[in-house]
Amino acid sequence: MSLRPREPAARTTLIQPSLASKLASFAILLPPAGEGLSLAPYRARARRDRPLAMSEFFACSQARHHVRWGRWLLFVGALFLAAPTFAQSRGPLVLAATSMQEALSAAADRFAAQGQPRPVLSFAASSALARQIIAGAPADLFVSADEGWMDSIERAGLLAPATRAPLAGNRLVLIAPATARLPPIRTGAQIVAALGKRRIAIADPQAVPAGRYARAALARMGAWQAIAPRVAAAENVRAALALVERGAAPLGIVYATDARASKAVRVVGVFPAASHRPIRYPIARLVRSREPSAEAFRRFLLSPAGRAILRAHGFSAP
């Protein structure tokens, strides 16, 4: 149903010894058994009510001194050796378009299964994320739903050199609630007729990529002027999807991957690629990134294994 308008770098994973094995090495700092640590002989003599000789008293005090210092060294060693473990547990912070939720979550799981720290994923509209990055928000990677917002980041000098690359592509679709009884919709006039006086859910057409693509497609089909007053603008594409899922809007325009991720909607039309600019998702590492595994995750997403995960979630090649 078509709406017709009139490679990765190799990385070696270091196996960290367990904390218990590290602490075992501190045993060399303690005197061996029988060489001053045992207090038993002196306690036994004290129980027989015989006063300890001066030499025995000093020997007992020295034994207590060794025990106290030995315990202190073990405690300090535990803190010293555990600290790197906690510091290394955080993965790269990835700011990504909301339509990437399922795909990037699956990719992060696969990446972590290879012994890497699991990336921390944060999803929102590409426009909102780009503004946060420009304002100084700390992050390691950015995945945008269009080239325009990535261009803005690049012009601000916030992309690490030679790390921007095309990651994936998508399609734009018209959706309705799964229970709606609508025939396939192929033209702008049919969209206007099906909508009537109700509203159509799309992401903010002024800023959000999905909304911009939707406005361009409707304009190409000659339907934007009639539909513009009926637009229910959402903060991102998943918010637009939710309006249709709940029945708050009878129609919506989202990405094919969003429709695929929901059982509460169905696709009633597919916009031809020629009706709007190509939908491409670029990825780049940010110049402020300090997480060593950020570049490894970027390369993983661009690798055959990463692209296979994206393809399994409905994304196309860029």
N, C-alpha and C positions, 0 to 999 in steps of 0.2 A: 504494500500500500504506500504509494509514493505521492507526496504532495507536490503537484506540478505548478510552478509559477507561470504567470503569462509572461667494549670488551674489558673484561676486568683485569686490573693488575693483580698479580699473585700476592697473597698475604699469608704470613706464617703466624699461627696462633700459638702463643706461649702458654704452656700449662703451668699454672701457679701452684706451688706446693701448698698443702693444707696448713691451716693455722696450727694444728696440733703438731705437725712435723716440724714447723718452724720453732715452736716453743720447746720442742725436745732438744734443740741445739743449745738452749740456755742451761741445760743440765751441767755443761762443762764449767759454768761459773760457780757451781756449788761444790763444796768439799765432798769427796766420796764417802759412802757409808762407812762408819767406824772411825772416821778421822775428824772428830770434833763435833759432829751433828747430833749424836745420840746423847740424851740427858738421862737415859735410864739408869746407868750405874750410880750417878750422884743422887737421883731420887730414891733409889733403893737404900743407899746408906743413910739418907735423911730419915727414911721411915724406921730405921733401927735405932733412932734417937742418938746416933753418934754424930757429934758436930763434924762438919767438913773441915779438913785441913785447908790451910791457906792456898796451897797449890791446887787442891781440888776445887776450891771456890772460884779461883781465876779460870780454871779449865771449864767449869760450868758456865761462867759468864761469857767466855769466848764462844762456847757452843751456841748459847742463846743469840749472840751477836751474828754468827753465821746463818742461823735459821731466819732471823729477821731480815738480813740483807738478801738472803736467797729468795724469800717470798717477795721482797720489794722488786728485785730484778725480774722475776717472773711476771709480776704485775705490769711493770713498765714495758717489758718485752711484748706482752700481749697487746697493749695499746699501740706500741710502735708498729707491730707487724699487722695488726688488724686495720690500721688507718688506710694503707694503700688499697686494701680490699674494698673498703667502703667508697673510696674516692674513684675507683675504677668501675663502679657498678652502674653509673649513669651513661646512657647512650646519647647519640646526637639528637638535638631538638629539631624536629621537622615541622615547618609550617606549610600546610597543603590545602588546596581547594577542597571544599566539602564533598565533591563528587568522587574524591579519591579514597573515601573512608575505608571501604571494605578491601580494596586492592592493596592499599599501603599497609593496612593492619596485617593482612596475610603475608606481605613481603617482609614486614618487621619480624613476624614470628619465624619465618624461614631463616632470616639473617641471624636471629638470636640462636636458632637451633645449630648454627655453625660455630657456636662458641663466642660470638660477638655480643657486646652489650646491646640490649634491645632498644631501638630508637624510641624516643618520646614523641608522640604524634599529636599535633594540634591542628584542628580543622576549622575553617571559616571561609567566608567569601574571599576570593583572591584580592579584591580591592581593599578589604579591611586588613588583610595580612600585609599587603604591600605598604599601606600607610603606617602600620605598626613598625615595620622594619625601617622605614625611612625616619620614623620618630625615635629610633634607637633601641627597639626591642631586641633582646638577645636571642639568637637562633643560629643554627648551623646550616640548614638546607631550606630552600623555598621551592615549592611546586605550584605553579600558577596554572589556571585554566585558560589563559590566553597569553599571547606574546606581549600585549600592550603593557600589562602591569609589570612583567619582567623587564621590559624596556625601561620603565620608570625607575626600577631598582638599579639597573645598570647605569643609567644617566646620573644617578646619585653617587656612583662610584662604590656601591656596596656589594658587588659581586666579586668573588675571587676570580682572578684571571684564568681564562681557558677552562672554566668549569660549567658554563652554560651549554645545555644540550637538549634536543627535542626528546621527550620521554614517551608520549602517547597521543592518540587521537580519539575522537568521539563523534557521535551523531546527535542531531537535535530531533526530538520527537514530540508529538502531541499526545497527551494522556487524558484519560477519563477514569472515574471510579470503576473498580472491577465489576460492579453490579450494573453499571450504566448500559442501556441498550441503544448503542449508537452504531450506525453503519460506518465503514471506512470513510475517512475524510481526506479529500485530495486537493481541494482548492480553497483559496481564501474566502470565497463567497460561502462555501459550506461551513467554514469555521464561524463566520459571522452569524449564519442562520442557526447553527447548533448552540451558539452562546446566547442568542436572544438578548434579554436585558440583564442577564447575570454577568458575573465577573470571571475573568480568566487569570489564573495564577502563573506569574512568571517572576524570576528574580529581578531585582531593581534594574530597569533598562538603562539607567543613567550611569551605572558604575560596575555592576556585577557582570562578568563575562557571559553567563548563561542568558541574562536579560538582554544584553547587547545583541547576542546572536539571534534571540527571539524577535527583537524589534526589527532587525535587518531582514529576517526571513519574511515577516509579515508585511513589511514595506515592499519587498520585492514581489509579493503576491498581490499587492494592491489592497491589503486589508488593514493596514496599520491605522489609518485615519478613523475608520469605523470602530476599531477595537481599543485604541488608546484610552478613551474615557472609561472603558470597562476593565482596565488592568488592575489587578490586586498585586501590587509590587511587594515582594518578599525580600528579606535581608540576604538570602542566599538561595541556591537552587534546591537544597533539601527542605527549606522552609516552604518553598513553592510546592514541592512534592507533598508535604504534609497537609497543605490546604486541600489538595485533591483527595488525599487518603481519607481525610475526615469528612469529606462531602461538603466542605465550605465553599468549594469552587467546582463547577461541573467540568471544566477543562483546565489544562495546565501545559506549559511547555518546559520540558526538562531535557537532560541528557539521556541517551539510551541506557547508559549504565545505571542511572538513578531509577528509571522505570524497572529495570531488571532486578534491582535490589529490593523492590517492594511487591508484595502479593496483594496489596490493596488497590492497585491501579492496573490499567491495561493500556497498551499503545493503540491509538486509533488512527495515527498517521505519522509518516516519517518525512521530515523536510529534506528536500534534495540538497546535496552539498553545495550546489551552485547558488543557492538562495542566501548564503551568508559566507563570511570569511571562514577559511578552514579552522576547525577546532583543534588546536594543538596545545599540549601541556609541556612547557619547558621546565627543566629542573636546573638548579645551580646551587653551588656552595656559596655561603655569604662570607664576606671578607672578615667579619668579626668572629668567625667560627674558631673555637679553640679545642674542640673535641676531636681527638685523633681518628675515631672511627667514622666521622662524618663522610670523609672522602671514600672510605670503603663501602658505606651504604649507598652513596651516589653511584659508584661503579657497579654495585650489585644490581641496582634497579635498571641500569642500562645494559646489563649482561643478558645473554639468552635466558638464563634462569629467571631474572627479574621480569623481562618482557613476557615470558610465558605466564607468569602470575597475573600480569595486567591483562593479557589476552583472555585468560580464564574468567576474568570479571567483566568482559565485554568491551574492553578498550581495543582500539585498532592501532596499527603502526602510525607514527606521526607523519 
